[in-house]
Amino acid sequence: MFVVGITGGIGSGKSAVTDHLETLGITIVDADKVARVVVEPGTSGLAAIAEHFGTDILLADGGLDRAALRKIVFDNPDERKVLEGITHPRIRDEIARQLTEASSPYVVLSSPLLLESGQDTVANYVVVVDVPEEVQLRRTMARDKNSEALVKQIMAAQLDRQTRLARADTSIKNDVSLDALYEHVEVLHEDLLERAAAASGK
């Protein structure tokens, strides 16, 4: 299976790209969604988290209280390592399972931390959705109603724009309109179909 990794900084419009590819018949494996699936009620992931962090991180319905857990790990690197030790292997296994089950001509692994987390090692080709940093800032503040300081903090925790672009096989610009973006996506899609066919020897 030809795996295309798609990433981009916060507010870059990565979801708009993957949503459009999905309408073109491509399977999208979303790392953010997988991260939620592996800690759903009844999973070994949630049981392990509750065992270590205590039942205070559970909601009344048995689900994970993300805000409570975030408070514990945000300022405590040791606790964050414990949490990552529980979730990361499960995320990796679930991503691998979903990629294997995909039946489209190629499959997309969409992840905001594709390059930071090492998830790009499973990708045959890496696409970065790119926008200028001031656009990232403006979009994210408007979308999430977050302060400029908080958005800048989130951006600082991600790879900087130059490093991200340097590590990509190609990039797609998203600083004009949605229609313009969809045109770029459709050109990219045709290219990826050719690459996938060449890789499979068809």
N, C-alpha and C positions, 0 to 999 in steps of 0.2 A: 504493500500500500504506500502510495506517495503522500507523505505528510508535509503539509505547508504550515509553518508556524507564523501566526499573525500577532503582532504586538504593537504597542504605542503608549506613549505617556498618557496620564490622566487627561481627559478632555480632548483627546486626539480624534475621537470618532471611530475607534476600532469596532464598536458594536454596529455602527451603520454599515461598515464594510462587510462584516461577517453576516449581518442580517440579509444584505443584498445577495451575497454568495449563496445563502440558504435558499433564497427564492429561485436561484439558478440550479437548484438540485444538489448542492454540495452539503455533505454532513459536517456539522460544526461541533467539535468537542470543546466546551467552554470550561477552562480551568477554575474560574470563579464558581460556576455552578457545581462542579465536581467537589470543590472544597466544602460546599454546603451539604452535598449528598452524603459524604463520608462521616458527618457528625449528626445525621438525622436520628430521631428517637428509634431505639432498637438496634442501632449499629454498635459494633465493637469500638468504634472511634469515640462515640459519645460516652460509652461505659468507661473507657480508659481515662477520658478527661475528667469525668465525675469522680472516679476513684482517686485520682491525684489531687484535683483542685477542690473537691468537696461538692456536696449537693447544692450549695448556695449558687452555683453557676447554672442551675437548672431552673427553667420557668415552671409555672404551675402545671402546664400541659405536658411537662416532661421534655420539652425542647431545650436547646442550648440558649442561655442568656448571653448573647455575644457581647453586650455592653459590659456586663459584670466580668466576663473573662478578659475582655480587652483591658479593663482597668488593672487587673492583676498582672498581666504580662507586659503592659506598655512600658512600665518603668523598671521592669525586673528581667534582665537578660537571661538569667538562669531559668526562670519560669518559662520564658518564651522558648528557650531551647527544649524544655520538656514538652511543651505543646507542639512544637515543630516535629519533635521525635515521634509523637503520636500521629500527627496528621499527615506529614509529608510522605511517608511510605504508602499510606492508604490512598492519598491523592494520586501518587505516581502509578499505583496498581490499577486504580479505577480509570485513569486517563488511558493507560495501555489497553485495558479491556475495551473501552469505547472506540479507540482508534482501530483495534483489530476487527471490531464488528461493523465498521463503516463499509458501505457498499457503493458509494459514489466514486466517480473517476479519480478523484483525489480527496483527501480529508483534511480539514483545517483544525489545528490546535490553536485556539484563541486564548491568550494568557497575557495579562498586564505585566507579569514578571517572567516572561518567557526567557529573556536573556539573563536576568539576575539570578533566577532559580536553577539554571542549568537544564530547564525543560527543552531548550533549543537542541539538545543532543538527540532528541527523537525526531527532529524535523529534517527533511531533505532540503528544504528551501525556506528561507526566513524573509517575511515581508514586514516592513515597519510602516505604520500609518503615521505620517509626519505633519506636524503643524508648528508654526513659530510659537515660542514659549509664551508670548503675550496673549496669543489666541487661546492656548491651553488654560491660562490663568482666568481670562475673561469668561470662557465657556463654563469652566468648572464652578466658578463663583456663582454664575447665573443658574446652572443646573442644580447644584447641591445646596445652594444658599449658605455656602461656607465663607468665612472671612478670607481676605487675601493672605493673611499670615498663615492660616491653616493650609490653604492650597499650596502655598510656596513650600511649606514643610513637607507635604506629601510629594511634591515634585522633586524636592531635594533628596528624598529617600529612594527615588527611582534613578535609573541611569540617565546621564545627561544626553541631550539631543544628539550631539556630535558622536558620542560613543555608540549610541543606539544605531545611528545611520551607518557608522563604520562597520558594524557587525551584521548588517542586513545584506541579503542577496539583492534585494530591490526595495524601493520605498514607493509609497503612494501618497500624493499630496492631498490634504483635505482642508484647504483654507479659502475655498471659494463658496460654492453652493452644493447642496445635496445632489442636484442633477449632474453637476460637473463630477462629483465624486463617483456617482453611479456609472458614468461613462468610463472613468478610469478603472473602476472595478471590473467592468465588462471586458476591457482590453486585457487586464491582468488575468481574468478567468480564462480567456482564450489561450494566453501564454502558458498558464498552469496546466491546462488540458494537454497541450503539446508536450510539456515537460514530463507530465505523468505518463503519457503514452510512450515517450522515448525511454523513460526509466523502466517501463515494464516490457519493452521490446516489441510493442505493438505498432 
